[in-house]
Amino acid sequence: MTASDHATTPTSPAPHGATPQRTGALGHLRVLDLSRVLAGPWCTQNLADMGADVIKIEKPGEGDDTRHWGPPFFADAAGMPTDNACYFAACNRNKRSVTVDMATPEGQEIIRELACQSDVLVENFKTGGLARYGLDYESLRQLNPRLIYCSVTGFGHTGPYAPRAGYDLLVQAMSGLMSITGRADSEPGGGPLRVGVAVIDLFTGMYATSAILSAVEARHHTGRGQHIDMALLDVAMAILANQGTGYLNSGNLPRRQGNTHPSVVPYQDFPTADGNMLLAIGNDGQFVRFCAAAGVDWAQDARFATNAGRVTHRDTLIPLMAAITRTRSTTEWVRLLEDKAVPCGPINHIGQAFDDPQVQHRGLRVEQERYPGAQPPAGEHVNRVVTTASPMRLSDTPPTLRHAPPALGQHTEQVLRERLGVDDQRMAALRAKGIV
């Protein structure tokens, strides 16, 4: 799937004060992104995919930490690995990269000028970290009362942990998520386990996206921006979902159950003749249909006829089912069950997932060039970038592909000339001082 398969509307933001050309649902929004790594950039990529003009501020010569988080690294035209990490591309599509040294007074002034022209600012510095630069919410709202300012931290801007740095892995541990992830201590490989992606960062980015859009809607009525205090720990506690609510209302601590479900049976992986499959039987009707397909009468057994009974008697039922599932291959089981509306499927590795016909049909692989129709400038060895498409599908204002995940500082001159009217002389001076 290439960029041409998605809605593509190249556009340049209109001069400040003019009506911008709409691109996607959020084509009217300007976003200043001071965040790094994952939670903040995930949020701003969501906004960018929906059309917002996102300016990503990075430190000259270094950039976002994730530009260096490898391997894996991008390959150059000759297939040799570069020093450009693939991680960065996961969460920085559709943004323009501008290098600014915010530790300098001139750099701070550039960011203030950009903030005055922005609808939204997203940052993930430690609590109070931007106040020393005069770039905190209280300082910037004096200049732009309509600014929606979203702060992403580990523990929030209040409370005893507010000064602490927070990381996804740390918060997975502190929130209890690791205590319910992985196999039981009594099983081989048992013990607390992190989720395979930085799920707290990703959920925080999604919650931040929702909060920002809520603030934009509120501004339509109040005319004012506001501060959004997003904390990884808050999000982690929220997404405990049924496990958290179950504990709060029963007092029973959930336990690690591997791939099984605490409240639904059978809802787990099963061995097959050539590997494993996943069964996600969520109601009694699906269980009846599974039993009919498998040629067993378990649905007539009082122990197994209801989900509550199957949960109570899982230690009896699951070995019986495993003995049956081993009699066919994964493909045979999927073919047998899918037309009977019994949820099942293979347990794919990531390569198999991207090769899946449904994934391919939905266009979830997108390919872009950083320098469309041109050779990368000297010293820049990466042009082609492949990412996973936005899952947000809107019929009238779909996500758009405008910019590949950018090279460091790729759009510095373009943005500063366009937004701030920086001329050649000032640009040369800023370059000479290492400010941009």
C-alpha positions as CSV (number, residue, x, y, z in Angstrom):
1,M,0.0,0.0,0.0
2,T,1.4,3.4,-1.0
3,A,0.5,6.9,-0.1
4,S,-1.5,7.1,-3.3
5,D,-4.0,4.6,-1.9
6,H,-4.9,7.0,0.9
7,A,-6.5,10.4,0.8
8,T,-3.6,12.7,-0.1
9,T,-4.0,16.4,-0.1
10,P,-0.7,18.3,-0.1
11,T,-1.2,21.7,1.4
12,S,0.7,24.6,2.9
13,P,-0.7,26.3,5.9
14,A,-2.3,29.6,5.2
15,P,-0.6,32.8,6.5
16,H,-1.5,33.5,10.1
17,G,-4.9,35.2,10.3
18,A,-6.1,33.8,7.0
19,T,-8.5,30.9,6.7
20,P,-6.4,27.7,6.3
21,Q,-7.1,25.1,3.7
22,R,-8.9,22.2,5.3
23,T,-7.1,18.9,5.1
24,G,-9.0,16.2,7.0
25,A,-11.2,16.8,9.9
26,L,-8.6,18.9,11.8
27,G,-7.2,20.8,8.9
28,H,-8.0,24.1,10.7
29,L,-5.8,23.3,13.7
30,R,-2.2,24.3,14.3
31,V,-0.3,22.1,16.8
32,L,3.1,22.8,18.4
33,D,4.7,19.6,19.5
34,L,7.4,19.9,22.2
35,S,7.1,16.2,23.2
36,R,9.5,13.3,22.8
37,V,9.6,9.5,22.8
38,L,6.1,8.0,22.6
39,A,3.0,9.2,24.6
40,G,3.1,12.9,23.4
41,P,4.2,12.1,19.8
42,W,1.5,9.4,19.6
43,C,-1.1,12.0,20.5
44,T,0.2,14.6,18.0
45,Q,0.5,12.0,15.2
46,N,-3.2,11.3,15.7
47,L,-4.0,15.0,15.3
48,A,-1.6,15.2,12.3
49,D,-3.2,12.2,10.6
50,M,-6.6,13.9,10.9
51,G,-5.2,17.0,9.2
52,A,-3.7,19.2,11.9
53,D,-0.5,21.1,10.9
54,V,1.9,19.7,13.5
55,I,5.2,21.4,14.0
56,K,7.6,19.2,15.9
57,I,10.3,21.0,17.8
58,E,13.6,19.1,18.2
59,K,17.0,19.9,19.6
60,P,19.6,20.7,17.0
61,G,22.0,17.9,16.2
62,E,20.2,15.4,18.4
63,G,16.4,15.4,17.9
64,D,13.9,13.2,19.6
65,D,15.5,10.4,21.7
66,T,13.8,7.8,19.6
67,R,15.8,8.8,16.5
68,H,18.6,6.8,18.2
69,W,16.7,3.9,19.7
70,G,17.9,1.1,17.6
71,P,18.4,-1.4,16.2
72,P,16.5,-1.8,14.0
73,F,17.7,1.0,11.8
74,F,16.6,2.2,8.4
75,A,18.7,1.0,5.5
76,D,20.1,3.3,2.9
77,A,19.6,3.0,-0.9
78,A,22.4,0.4,-0.9
79,G,20.6,-1.7,1.8
80,M,23.2,-0.8,4.5
81,P,22.0,0.2,8.0
82,T,22.1,3.9,8.8
83,D,22.1,5.6,12.2
84,N,18.3,6.4,11.8
85,A,16.2,4.3,14.1
86,C,12.9,2.9,12.9
87,Y,11.3,3.6,16.3
88,F,10.9,7.4,15.5
89,A,8.8,6.6,12.4
90,A,6.1,4.9,14.5
91,C,4.8,8.1,16.0
92,N,5.9,11.1,13.9
93,R,4.1,10.8,10.5
94,N,2.6,13.9,9.0
95,K,4.7,16.3,11.1
96,R,7.2,18.9,10.1
97,S,10.5,18.9,12.0
98,V,12.0,22.2,13.2
99,T,15.2,22.4,15.2
100,V,15.3,25.0,18.0
101,D,17.6,25.2,21.0
102,M,15.1,26.1,23.7
103,A,17.9,26.6,26.2
104,T,18.7,29.9,24.5
105,P,16.8,33.1,24.8
106,E,16.4,33.4,21.1
107,G,15.2,29.8,20.8
108,Q,12.6,30.5,23.6
109,E,11.4,33.5,21.7
110,I,11.0,31.5,18.5
111,I,8.8,28.9,20.4
112,R,6.8,31.7,22.0
113,E,6.1,33.2,18.6
114,L,5.0,29.8,17.3
115,A,2.9,29.2,20.4
116,C,1.1,32.5,19.7
117,Q,0.1,31.2,16.3
118,S,-0.9,27.7,17.6
119,D,-4.2,26.2,18.7
120,V,-2.6,23.4,20.7
121,L,0.7,22.8,22.4
122,V,1.8,19.3,23.6
123,E,4.8,18.8,25.9
124,N,6.1,16.0,28.1
125,F,8.8,17.7,30.2
126,K,8.9,17.0,33.9
127,T,6.6,19.0,36.1
128,G,7.8,22.6,36.1
129,G,10.5,21.8,33.5
130,L,9.4,24.5,31.0
131,A,8.7,27.2,33.6
132,R,12.4,28.1,33.7
133,Y,12.2,28.9,30.0
134,G,9.0,30.9,30.3
135,L,7.3,28.3,28.2
136,D,4.9,26.9,30.8
137,Y,1.1,27.2,30.5
138,E,0.8,30.2,32.8
139,S,3.3,32.1,30.8
140,L,2.0,31.2,27.3
141,R,-1.7,31.7,28.1
142,Q,-0.9,35.3,28.8
143,L,0.3,35.6,25.2
144,N,-2.4,33.3,23.7
145,P,-5.5,32.9,25.9
146,R,-7.0,30.4,23.3
147,L,-4.0,28.0,23.6
148,I,-4.9,24.5,24.6
149,Y,-1.8,23.3,26.5
150,C,-1.5,19.5,27.1
151,S,1.2,18.4,29.6
152,V,2.1,14.7,29.6
153,T,4.0,13.5,32.7
154,G,4.5,10.3,34.6
155,F,2.5,11.2,37.7
156,G,0.7,14.5,37.0
157,H,1.3,18.0,38.1
158,T,0.0,17.4,41.7
159,G,0.6,14.9,44.4
160,P,3.7,13.5,46.1
161,Y,5.1,11.9,43.0
162,A,4.7,15.0,40.8
163,P,8.5,15.8,40.6
164,R,9.4,12.2,39.5
165,A,10.2,11.1,36.0
166,G,7.8,8.4,34.8
167,Y,8.3,5.7,32.2
168,D,5.9,3.2,30.7
169,L,7.6,0.2,32.2
170,L,7.7,1.8,35.6
171,V,4.1,2.7,35.5
172,Q,3.1,-0.8,34.2
173,A,4.7,-2.1,37.4
174,M,3.3,0.5,39.8
175,S,-0.3,0.4,38.5
176,G,-0.6,-3.4,39.0
177,L,-0.8,-4.1,35.3
178,M,2.3,-6.3,35.4
179,S,0.7,-8.3,38.3
180,I,-2.1,-9.4,36.0
181,T,0.0,-9.9,32.9
182,G,1.9,-13.2,32.3
183,R,1.7,-16.7,33.6
184,A,1.0,-17.7,37.1
185,D,4.0,-18.1,39.4
186,S,3.4,-21.9,39.5
187,E,3.8,-22.3,35.7
188,P,7.0,-22.4,33.6
189,G,7.9,-18.8,32.8
190,G,5.6,-17.5,35.4
191,G,5.9,-14.1,37.0
192,P,5.0,-10.4,36.4
193,L,5.4,-9.4,32.7
194,R,5.2,-6.2,30.8
195,V,2.9,-5.9,27.8
196,G,4.8,-6.3,24.4
197,V,4.4,-2.7,23.4
198,A,4.5,0.5,25.6
199,V,0.8,0.2,26.2
200,I,0.6,2.9,28.9
201,D,2.3,5.5,26.6
202,L,0.0,4.6,23.7
203,F,-3.1,4.8,25.8
204,T,-1.9,8.1,27.3
205,G,-1.5,9.4,23.8
206,M,-5.0,8.4,22.9
207,Y,-6.5,9.9,26.1
208,A,-4.6,13.1,25.4
209,T,-6.0,13.2,21.9
210,S,-9.5,12.9,23.3
211,A,-8.9,15.5,25.9
212,I,-7.5,18.0,23.3
213,L,-10.5,17.5,21.0
214,S,-12.8,18.0,24.1
215,A,-10.9,21.3,24.8
216,V,-11.2,22.4,21.2
217,E,-15.0,21.8,21.4
218,A,-15.2,23.7,24.7
219,R,-13.3,26.6,23.2
220,H,-16.0,27.0,20.6
221,H,-18.3,28.0,23.4
222,T,-16.0,29.8,25.9
223,G,-13.4,31.3,23.6
224,R,-10.7,30.2,26.0
225,G,-8.0,27.5,25.9
226,Q,-7.2,25.4,29.0
227,H,-4.5,23.3,30.6
228,I,-4.7,19.5,30.3
229,D,-2.8,17.5,32.9
230,M,-2.3,13.9,31.5
231,A,-0.5,11.4,33.7
232,L,0.7,8.0,32.8
233,L,-0.2,6.6,36.2
234,D,-3.7,8.0,36.0
235,V,-4.2,6.3,32.6
236,A,-2.7,3.0,33.8
237,M,-5.2,2.9,36.7
238,A,-8.1,3.7,34.3
239,I,-7.3,1.0,31.8
240,L,-7.3,-1.7,34.5
241,A,-11.0,-1.6,33.4
242,N,-12.9,-4.7,34.6
243,Q,-9.9,-5.9,36.6
244,G,-9.8,-2.7,38.6
245,T,-13.6,-2.5,39.0
246,G,-13.7,-6.1,40.1
247,Y,-11.2,-5.5,42.8
248,L,-12.9,-2.2,44.0
249,N,-16.2,-3.9,44.4
250,S,-15.3,-7.3,45.6
251,G,-11.9,-6.9,47.3
252,N,-10.6,-9.9,45.4
253,L,-7.1,-9.4,43.9
254,P,-6.9,-10.5,40.2
255,R,-4.2,-13.0,39.5
256,R,-2.0,-13.7,36.5
257,Q,-3.7,-16.1,34.1
258,G,-1.6,-16.1,31.0
259,N,-3.8,-16.0,28.0
260,T,-7.0,-17.0,29.9
261,H,-9.8,-14.7,30.9
262,P,-10.9,-14.2,34.5
263,S,-14.6,-14.1,33.7
264,V,-15.0,-15.8,30.3
265,V,-14.4,-19.5,29.4
266,P,-13.2,-20.8,26.9
267,Y,-11.3,-17.6,26.0
268,Q,-7.7,-18.5,25.4
269,D,-5.1,-20.2,23.2
270,F,-5.4,-24.0,22.5
271,P,-2.9,-26.4,21.0
272,T,-3.5,-27.8,17.5
273,A,-1.9,-30.5,15.4
274,D,0.6,-28.0,14.0
275,G,0.8,-25.2,16.5
276,N,-1.7,-23.1,18.3
277,M,-5.0,-21.2,17.7
278,L,-7.0,-18.7,19.7
279,L,-10.6,-19.3,20.7
280,A,-12.6,-16.3,21.9
281,I,-16.0,-17.9,22.9
282,G,-17.8,-15.0,24.6
283,N,-21.4,-16.5,25.1
284,D,-23.3,-19.7,25.5
285,G,-24.5,-19.7,21.9
286,Q,-21.0,-19.7,20.5
287,F,-20.1,-22.6,22.9
288,V,-23.1,-24.6,21.6
289,R,-22.0,-24.1,18.0
290,F,-18.3,-25.0,18.9
291,C,-19.5,-28.2,20.5
292,A,-21.7,-29.1,17.5
293,A,-18.8,-28.5,15.1
294,A,-16.3,-30.5,17.2
295,G,-18.8,-33.4,17.6
296,V,-19.0,-33.3,21.4
297,D,-22.0,-33.0,23.8
298,W,-20.4,-30.7,26.4
299,A,-23.1,-28.0,25.9
300,Q,-25.6,-30.4,27.4
301,D,-23.4,-30.9,30.5
302,A,-24.8,-28.8,33.5
303,R,-21.2,-27.9,34.4
304,F,-20.5,-26.3,31.0
305,A,-23.9,-25.1,29.8
306,T,-23.4,-21.6,31.0
307,N,-20.4,-19.3,31.1
308,A,-20.6,-19.1,34.9
309,G,-20.4,-22.9,35.0
310,R,-17.5,-23.0,32.6
311,V,-15.6,-20.5,34.7
312,T,-16.2,-22.6,37.8
313,H,-15.2,-25.8,36.1
314,R,-12.5,-24.5,33.8
315,D,-9.9,-26.9,35.2
316,T,-12.0,-29.8,33.9
317,L,-13.2,-28.3,30.6
318,I,-9.9,-26.9,29.3
319,P,-8.0,-30.2,29.2
320,L,-11.0,-31.8,27.5
321,M,-11.0,-29.1,24.8
322,A,-7.2,-29.2,24.4
323,A,-7.4,-33.0,23.6
324,I,-9.9,-32.2,20.9
325,T,-8.1,-29.2,19.4
326,R,-5.0,-31.3,18.9
327,T,-6.8,-33.5,16.4
328,R,-6.8,-30.8,13.6
329,S,-4.5,-28.2,12.3
330,T,-4.9,-24.5,13.0
331,T,-6.1,-23.9,9.4
332,E,-8.6,-26.8,9.6
333,W,-10.1,-25.4,12.8
334,V,-10.4,-21.9,11.4
335,R,-12.1,-23.3,8.3
336,L,-14.5,-25.4,10.4
337,L,-15.5,-22.7,12.9
338,E,-15.5,-19.4,11.0
339,D,-18.7,-20.0,9.0
340,K,-20.4,-21.0,12.3
341,A,-19.7,-17.7,13.9
342,V,-17.3,-19.1,16.5
343,P,-14.6,-16.5,17.0
344,C,-11.2,-18.1,16.3
345,G,-8.0,-17.5,14.5
346,P,-4.3,-18.2,14.2
347,I,-1.7,-16.7,16.6
348,N,0.4,-14.8,14.1
349,H,3.8,-13.2,14.3
350,I,4.0,-9.6,13.1
351,G,5.1,-10.6,9.6
352,Q,2.2,-13.0,9.2
353,A,-0.2,-10.3,10.5
354,F,0.9,-7.8,7.8
355,D,0.5,-10.5,5.2
356,D,-3.0,-11.3,6.3
357,P,-5.5,-10.6,3.5
358,Q,-7.8,-8.6,5.8
359,V,-4.9,-6.4,6.9
360,Q,-3.9,-5.9,3.3
361,H,-7.4,-5.1,2.2
362,R,-7.7,-2.4,4.9
363,G,-4.5,-0.8,3.6
364,L,-2.8,-0.8,7.0
365,R,0.7,-0.6,5.5
366,V,1.6,2.8,4.1
367,E,4.8,3.8,2.3
368,Q,6.0,7.4,1.9
369,E,9.0,9.3,0.8
370,R,10.6,12.1,2.9
371,Y,11.6,13.9,-0.3
372,P,9.0,13.0,-2.9
373,G,10.3,13.2,-6.4
374,A,13.8,14.4,-5.3
375,Q,17.0,13.1,-4.0
376,P,17.7,13.4,-0.3
377,P,20.1,16.2,0.5
378,A,23.7,15.5,1.2
379,G,24.2,13.6,4.4
380,E,20.6,12.3,4.6
381,H,20.5,8.6,3.6
382,V,16.9,7.7,4.3
383,N,14.0,8.6,2.0
384,R,11.5,5.7,1.9
385,V,9.6,5.2,5.2
386,V,7.0,2.5,5.8
387,T,4.5,2.8,8.7
388,T,1.2,1.4,9.9
389,A,-1.8,3.4,8.7
390,S,-4.1,5.4,11.0
391,P,-7.0,3.1,12.0
392,M,-9.4,6.1,12.1
393,R,-11.8,5.9,9.2
394,L,-14.1,8.8,8.5
395,S,-16.2,8.8,5.4
396,D,-16.1,12.6,4.6
397,T,-12.8,13.7,6.2
398,P,-10.5,10.7,6.2
399,P,-6.9,10.7,7.5
400,T,-4.4,12.2,5.0
401,L,-0.8,11.4,4.2
402,R,1.1,14.7,3.7
403,H,4.5,14.2,5.3
404,A,6.6,11.1,5.9
405,P,8.2,10.9,9.4
406,P,10.6,13.8,8.9
407,A,14.4,14.0,8.9
408,L,15.8,16.0,11.8
409,G,15.2,19.7,11.1
410,Q,13.9,18.9,7.6
411,H,11.3,21.8,7.7
412,T,13.1,24.4,9.8
413,E,13.6,27.0,7.1
414,Q,10.2,26.3,5.6
415,V,8.3,26.8,8.8
416,L,10.3,29.8,10.1
417,R,10.0,31.6,6.9
418,E,6.3,30.7,6.5
419,R,5.2,31.3,10.1
420,L,7.5,34.0,11.4
421,G,8.7,35.7,8.2
422,V,12.4,34.9,8.9
423,D,14.5,36.3,6.1
424,D,17.8,35.0,4.8
425,Q,20.0,37.2,7.0
426,R,18.2,36.1,10.2
427,M,18.2,32.5,9.2
428,A,21.9,32.6,8.6
429,A,22.5,34.2,12.0
430,L,20.3,31.6,13.7
431,R,22.2,28.8,12.0
432,A,25.6,30.3,12.9
433,K,24.7,30.5,16.6
434,G,23.4,26.9,16.6
435,I,19.9,28.1,17.7
436,V,18.2,26.2,14.8
